[in-house]
Amino acid sequence: MSTDSTNAPGGLRRLLETMYTSAQGEMHGHVRFLPFILKEGIEKFLPRLNLLRFRSQVETFGDYYLIRLRRVQLELAGTDESVSGDYALFHLSGAVWCFCSIERSQVVGKTAIAAIQQHPARASLIYISTREFRRIFDSLTVDGNRVFVVRHSEYNRQESNVNWLKERKDHRVVFEELAAKDAVATGIVVEVRASRGAPVSVFSLNNNSLLSLRHGSVGVFLENLVAQVAAIGNARNSLFTDRERSRMQLHPLELLFDSGVFSDKAANSALIESLSSISKSAVAVFHSNPYIHVLYTDFRDGSSFNIYSSSDSTLTIVPSTRASVSALMKLYRGVSERFADCDIAEGEQGVPTINEFFGG
């Protein structure tokens, strides 16, 4: 995609159609969408794409921006190479914006995804859990469509490894098999077929919310799939925003697991190990038996959280004086992916006061 304004179509929809046509001309071409949460105005964020390891050229159009984003090689980076990608950047809804490109997924990972991760206090990727994968694919069957998983990658918690499986199965069968293996989906390629068998779309989705359309209507894909991911991002943003401790007021969250997950005290050690495996963070253990109480700190922006088991199926997260949306997203991902499937929700108001909590 060119950032030359003389070649850019007039509106966003027309631009996306042009990108789709261009991708269809490539053997493995895709239109890729990367929704993300932005915690500041776009005019403040755009200059940040020209800081540290990144350089950018930005052109403004009516309802989108065209950006050439380049990740530069640092003198001390050794074998790192410069890589660049062309993107459209546009607003989806609420706090969610979206990078869109026909670049290869590796290029998106080294440019757009890395640029978002460079500013954890101001932007966040949207984590898609295995439960949310299932809900998204279930929603595509409401008109009698069938969803087939063509290929997927999974992280097996018992074996601590990632496997790629290439086998065409109904999506419901795949998720049942994931649960039986104590595994989570990290990326899925699916084919949607109408009730009479005609193909509707072929696309992929990974747990960083990178959606890649190979075949189908780009408009329907944007309004259906991308919009669903944006809704997840906005819901997560509303839940995670303003969670910092203020004076004597706590703003807890709860991780909700299947019943009885902590009745086996071996699960306490497994949880601590899962938290310890999260990159660029640290865990201080206050109690590990019979109940859990740890302090988790994200080194990227200094966010920290007290985490303790409040029942045999619930963890309570109590944010400290700094608690970014990005840090909470990363914490939720680490627990859901490495320990056990869970949902996250508003915490009950009956948590300890600060004096009770830190007084022992």
C-alpha positions in Angstrom: 0.0 0.0 0.0 1.4 3.4 -1.0 1.4 6.4 1.3 1.4 8.6 -1.7 -1.7 10.8 -1.4 -2.1 10.9 -5.2 -2.8 7.1 -5.1 -5.0 7.0 -2.0 -8.7 6.4 -2.6 -11.1 9.1 -1.3 -12.7 7.3 1.6 -11.9 4.5 4.1 -14.3 1.9 2.6 -12.9 2.5 -0.9 -9.4 2.3 0.4 -10.1 -1.1 2.1 -11.7 -2.4 -1.1 -8.6 -1.4 -3.0 -6.4 -3.1 -0.4 -8.5 -6.3 -0.6 -8.2 -6.3 -4.4 -4.4 -5.9 -4.2 -4.2 -8.7 -1.6 -6.1 -11.0 -3.9 -3.4 -10.6 -6.5 -0.9 -12.2 -4.2 -0.6 -16.0 -3.6 -0.8 -15.6 0.1 -2.2 -12.0 0.3 -4.4 -10.9 3.2 -5.9 -7.7 4.5 -4.9 -7.5 8.1 -6.6 -5.5 10.9 -5.0 -4.8 14.2 -7.5 -3.2 16.7 -5.9 -1.7 19.8 -6.9 0.5 22.8 -5.6 4.0 22.8 -5.6 6.0 26.1 -4.9 9.4 24.6 -5.9 11.6 21.7 -4.7 10.4 18.3 -2.9 13.7 17.7 -0.8 13.0 20.8 -0.2 9.4 19.9 1.0 9.9 16.3 4.2 11.7 17.2 5.1 8.8 19.5 5.4 6.7 16.3 8.4 8.7 15.6 10.3 8.0 18.9 12.9 5.6 20.1 13.1 2.6 17.7 10.5 3.9 15.3 10.3 6.4 12.5 7.1 7.3 10.7 5.6 9.3 7.8 2.0 10.3 8.3 -0.6 11.7 5.9 -4.1 12.8 7.0 -7.3 12.0 5.1 -10.9 12.6 6.0 -11.6 9.4 8.1 -8.2 7.8 8.2 -4.4 8.3 8.2 -1.8 6.7 5.9 1.4 5.8 7.8 4.7 4.4 6.7 6.1 2.9 9.9 9.7 1.9 10.1 11.5 0.1 12.9 15.1 1.2 12.8 18.2 -0.7 13.7 19.9 0.5 16.9 23.7 0.6 17.1 23.7 -1.9 20.0 21.0 -4.1 18.5 23.4 -6.5 16.8 21.6 -8.6 14.2 18.4 -6.6 14.3 17.4 -5.2 10.9 15.3 -2.3 9.9 11.9 -3.2 8.7 9.0 -1.0 7.5 5.3 -1.4 6.7 2.5 0.7 5.2 -0.7 1.1 7.1 -4.1 2.8 7.2 -4.9 3.9 10.7 -8.6 4.7 11.6 -11.0 4.9 14.5 -13.3 2.0 15.2 -15.4 2.8 18.2 -14.9 4.2 21.7 -11.2 3.9 22.8 -10.4 1.4 20.0 -8.4 2.3 16.9 -7.2 0.0 14.1 -4.1 -0.4 12.0 -4.9 -2.0 8.6 -2.4 -3.3 6.1 -1.6 -5.9 3.4 1.9 -6.5 4.9 3.0 -9.9 6.0 2.1 -10.8 9.6 5.8 -10.8 10.5 6.1 -7.2 9.4 3.0 -6.2 11.3 4.5 -7.9 14.4 7.8 -6.0 14.1 6.2 -2.6 13.3 2.6 -1.9 14.4 2.5 -4.4 17.3 5.9 -3.5 18.6 5.1 0.3 18.3 1.9 -0.3 20.5 3.9 -2.3 23.0 6.5 0.5 23.2 3.9 2.8 25.0 2.2 0.6 27.6 0.9 3.5 29.6 -0.9 5.0 26.5 -1.9 2.0 24.3 -2.7 -1.6 24.7 -3.1 -4.7 22.5 -6.4 -6.5 23.0 -6.0 -10.0 24.3 -8.5 -12.6 23.0 -8.9 -15.5 25.4 -9.9 -19.0 24.3 -13.4 -18.4 25.7 -13.7 -15.3 23.5 -12.4 -17.2 20.5 -15.3 -19.6 21.0 -17.9 -16.9 21.5 -16.8 -15.1 18.3 -17.0 -18.2 16.2 -20.3 -19.3 17.8 -21.7 -15.9 16.8 -20.9 -16.6 13.1 -23.3 -19.6 13.1 -26.5 -17.7 13.9 -27.6 -17.6 10.3 -27.0 -21.3 9.8 -23.4 -20.9 8.7 -20.8 -23.5 9.7 -17.4 -22.6 11.0 -14.5 -24.9 10.3 -11.1 -24.6 11.8 -8.5 -25.3 9.0 -5.4 -24.7 11.1 -4.7 -23.5 14.6 -1.9 -23.1 17.1 -2.3 -24.0 20.7 -0.4 -23.6 24.0 -0.5 -26.8 26.1 -0.3 -25.9 29.8 0.7 -29.4 30.8 3.6 -29.6 28.3 4.4 -25.9 28.3 4.8 -25.8 24.5 3.1 -24.5 21.4 1.9 -26.8 18.6 0.5 -26.1 15.1 -2.2 -28.4 14.0 -3.5 -28.6 10.4 -6.8 -30.5 10.3 -10.2 -29.4 9.1 -12.8 -29.7 11.9 -16.0 -28.1 13.1 -14.9 -25.3 15.5 -16.9 -26.8 18.4 -14.9 -30.0 18.2 -11.6 -28.1 18.3 -12.6 -26.2 21.4 -13.8 -29.4 23.1 -10.4 -30.9 22.3 -8.5 -27.9 23.6 -10.4 -28.2 27.0 -9.6 -31.9 27.2 -5.9 -31.3 26.6 -5.8 -28.3 29.0 -4.6 -26.2 26.1 -5.5 -22.7 24.8 -5.8 -21.3 21.3 -3.2 -18.8 20.3 -4.1 -18.4 16.6 -6.8 -19.9 14.4 -7.5 -20.1 10.6 -11.1 -20.6 9.9 -13.4 -21.1 6.9 -17.0 -20.0 7.2 -19.5 -21.8 4.9 -23.2 -21.1 4.4 -25.8 -23.7 5.3 -25.8 -24.9 1.6 -22.1 -25.2 1.6 -21.0 -22.1 -0.3 -17.9 -20.4 1.1 -18.6 -17.2 2.9 -15.1 -16.2 4.1 -11.7 -17.4 5.0 -9.7 -15.6 7.7 -7.5 -15.9 10.7 -7.5 -14.4 14.2 -4.8 -14.6 16.9 -4.8 -13.8 20.6 -3.2 -10.3 19.9 -6.4 -9.5 18.0 -4.7 -9.6 14.6 -7.3 -10.4 12.1 -6.3 -11.4 8.5 -8.9 -11.7 5.8 -8.1 -13.9 2.8 -11.5 -14.4 1.2 -14.8 -12.7 1.7 -16.5 -9.3 1.9 -14.1 -6.8 3.5 -17.1 -4.6 4.5 -18.9 -7.5 6.2 -15.6 -8.6 7.8 -15.1 -5.1 9.2 -18.7 -4.8 10.5 -18.8 -8.3 12.0 -15.5 -9.7 13.1 -13.4 -6.5 13.6 -16.3 -4.8 15.3 -16.6 -7.8 17.7 -13.0 -7.5 18.7 -13.4 -3.7 19.1 -16.4 -4.4 21.4 -14.2 -6.7 23.5 -11.5 -4.0 23.6 -13.9 -1.3 24.7 -15.5 -3.5 27.4 -12.0 -4.4 28.7 -11.0 -0.7 28.6 -14.0 0.3 30.6 -13.3 -2.4 33.2 -9.6 -1.7 33.5 -9.6 2.1 33.5 -9.2 4.1 36.7 -8.4 1.1 38.8 -5.5 2.8 40.7 -5.7 2.9 44.5 -6.7 6.4 45.6 -6.3 7.4 49.2 -8.2 4.7 51.2 -10.3 3.5 48.2 -9.6 0.2 46.5 -10.9 -0.7 43.1 -10.6 -4.5 42.9 -11.2 -6.9 40.0 -11.9 -10.6 40.1 -10.7 -13.5 38.0 -13.5 -16.1 37.8 -12.5 -19.8 37.2 -14.3 -23.0 37.0 -15.6 -24.1 40.4 -13.0 -25.7 42.8 -9.8 -24.8 40.9 -8.0 -23.8 44.1 -9.4 -26.7 46.2 -6.2 -28.6 45.2 -3.4 -26.6 46.9 -1.0 -27.7 44.1 -2.8 -25.1 42.0 -1.3 -22.4 44.2 2.2 -23.3 43.0 1.0 -23.6 39.4 -0.5 -20.1 39.6 2.7 -18.6 41.1 4.8 -20.3 38.4 2.4 -18.9 35.7 2.7 -15.3 37.1 6.5 -15.7 37.3 6.7 -16.6 33.6 5.1 -13.3 32.4 7.9 -11.3 30.7 9.2 -8.0 32.1 7.5 -8.5 35.4 8.2 -9.8 38.9 6.3 -11.6 41.6 6.8 -11.3 45.4 5.1 -14.1 47.3 3.6 -13.3 50.8 1.6 -16.5 51.2 1.4 -19.6 49.1 -0.5 -22.1 51.4 -3.2 -22.5 52.3 -4.2 -19.3 50.4 -2.3 -17.2 47.9 -1.2 -13.6 48.3 1.3 -12.2 45.9 2.5 -8.8 44.7 2.8 -8.7 40.9 4.8 -5.8 39.3 4.9 -4.9 35.6 8.4 -3.4 34.9 7.2 -1.7 31.7 5.3 1.1 33.4 5.6 0.4 37.1 2.0 -0.9 37.5 1.5 -3.3 40.5 -1.2 -5.5 41.9 -1.9 -7.5 45.0 -3.4 -10.8 44.1 -5.0 -13.2 46.5 -7.4 -16.2 46.4 -10.7 -15.1 47.8 -12.5 -18.5 47.2 -11.7 -21.9 45.6 -12.7 -20.4 42.2 -11.8 -16.7 42.5 -8.7 -14.6 42.5 -9.1 -10.9 43.6 -6.8 -8.3 42.0 -6.2 -5.1 44.0 -4.4 -2.5 42.0 -1.9 -0.2 43.6 -1.3 3.5 42.9 -0.3 2.8 39.3 -2.4 0.3 37.2 -2.4 0.8 33.4 -4.9 -0.9 31.1 -2.0 -2.5 29.3 -0.6 -4.0 32.5 -4.0 -5.4 33.5 -4.4 -6.9 30.0 -1.0 -8.5 30.2 -1.7 -9.9 33.7 -5.1 -11.3 32.6 -3.5 -12.9 29.6 -0.7 -14.5 31.6 -3.2 -16.1 34.1 -5.8 -17.1 31.5 -3.2 -18.5 29.1 -0.6 -20.1 31.4 -2.7 -21.2 34.4 -6.4 -21.7 33.6 -9.3 -20.3 31.5 -11.1 -17.5 33.3 -13.2 -14.4 32.9 -12.5 -11.1 34.5 -15.1 -8.9 36.2 -15.7 -6.1 38.6 -14.7 -7.1 42.1 -17.0 -7.3 45.0 -17.1 -4.3 47.3 -16.5 -6.4 50.4 -12.7 -6.6 49.9 -10.5 -5.7 52.9 -9.7 -2.0 53.6 -6.1 -0.9 52.9 -5.3 -1.1 56.6 -6.7 -4.6 56.9 -5.2 -5.8 53.7 -1.6 -4.7 54.4 -1.9 -5.1 58.2 -1.8 -8.9 58.0 
